[in-house]
Amino acid sequence: MSTSHKPPPPSNKKKFKFTDHSDSTRSFNIKGTTFRISNIFSPLGIVGKGSYGVVCAATDDLLGGRVAIKKIKPISGDSWDAKHVLRELRLMRQMEHHPNVISLLDLNIVEAMDELYIVMELMDSDLHKIIQSKQGLSTAHCQVLMKQVSANPLLTHS
């Protein structure tokens, strides 16, 4: 879910060791996870882990700003996981102009490694964190979330 402010960058005190590749990508390791992404991104740190992916915050050195890069591996090893990833990508594409949903910026596949990288906006929180929080969601919280998701600026006329 989108908010009007960006989170502070994760600590970048640690220097990353890069391996440059001939295809304009570079590899680096963050807390035991190796990422191989375009050399226009500079890693900041891990921002989350899920059932099928690890998310790294990075700066976009070409366009400026911060992005989140989700690494999914393997992408072809399990049909159940592949269907969930495809569903996530389809939903992101369908809602790409929604002001309250993160935007999909880029996709990169490293076939030799069976990896998919999803580059998206970096937000200070996500719906999963809110739902899993120990703080209960009140009816008012649920109403606000539903109103933000159901607001579709493409259907409103000026």
ChimeraX attribute file (.defattr): number of C-alpha atoms within 10 A of each C-alpha:
attribute: neighborCount
match mode: 1-to-1
recipient: residues
	/A:1	17
	/A:2	20
	/A:3	13
	/A:4	9
	/A:5	8
	/A:6	14
	/A:7	12
	/A:8	9
	/A:9	15
	/A:10	14
	/A:11	9
	/A:12	12
	/A:13	8
	/A:14	9
	/A:15	8
	/A:16	15
	/A:17	11
	/A:18	14
	/A:19	11
	/A:20	15
	/A:21	13
	/A:22	6
	/A:23	9
	/A:24	10
	/A:25	16
	/A:26	19
	/A:27	16
	/A:28	17
	/A:29	15
	/A:30	16
	/A:31	7
	/A:32	7
	/A:33	11
	/A:34	12
	/A:35	22
	/A:36	22
	/A:37	25
	/A:38	16
	/A:39	17
	/A:40	16
	/A:41	20
	/A:42	19
	/A:43	24
	/A:44	22
	/A:45	21
	/A:46	19
	/A:47	18
	/A:48	13
	/A:49	12
	/A:50	10
	/A:51	7
	/A:52	15
	/A:53	18
	/A:54	20
	/A:55	21
	/A:56	23
	/A:57	25
	/A:58	24
	/A:59	18
	/A:60	17
	/A:61	12
	/A:62	9
	/A:63	9
	/A:64	10
	/A:65	12
	/A:66	23
	/A:67	21
	/A:68	26
	/A:69	28
	/A:70	24
	/A:71	25
	/A:72	22
	/A:73	19
	/A:74	16
	/A:75	22
	/A:76	15
	/A:77	10
	/A:78	10
	/A:79	10
	/A:80	9
	/A:81	17
	/A:82	17
	/A:83	13
	/A:84	12
	/A:85	18
	/A:86	12
	/A:87	12
	/A:88	12
	/A:89	15
	/A:90	12
	/A:91	13
	/A:92	18
	/A:93	13
	/A:94	10
	/A:95	17
	/A:96	15
	/A:97	15
	/A:98	19
	/A:99	17
	/A:100	19
	/A:101	19
	/A:102	19
	/A:103	19
	/A:104	18
	/A:105	15
	/A:106	10
	/A:107	13
	/A:108	14
	/A:109	16
	/A:110	13
	/A:111	11
	/A:112	6
	/A:113	11
	/A:114	13
	/A:115	17
	/A:116	23
	/A:117	23
	/A:118	19
	/A:119	22
	/A:120	19
	/A:121	17
	/A:122	24
	/A:123	20
	/A:124	14
	/A:125	14
	/A:126	13
	/A:127	11
	/A:128	10
	/A:129	10
	/A:130	12
	/A:131	11
	/A:132	10
	/A:133	10
	/A:134	8
	/A:135	8
	/A:136	10
	/A:137	13
	/A:138	9
	/A:139	9
	/A:140	9
	/A:141	11
	/A:142	11
	/A:143	12
	/A:144	12
	/A:145	14
	/A:146	11
	/A:147	12
	/A:148	16
	/A:149	16
	/A:150	11
	/A:151	13
	/A:152	14
	/A:153	11
	/A:154	8
	/A:155	7
	/A:156	7
	/A:157	5
	/A:158	4
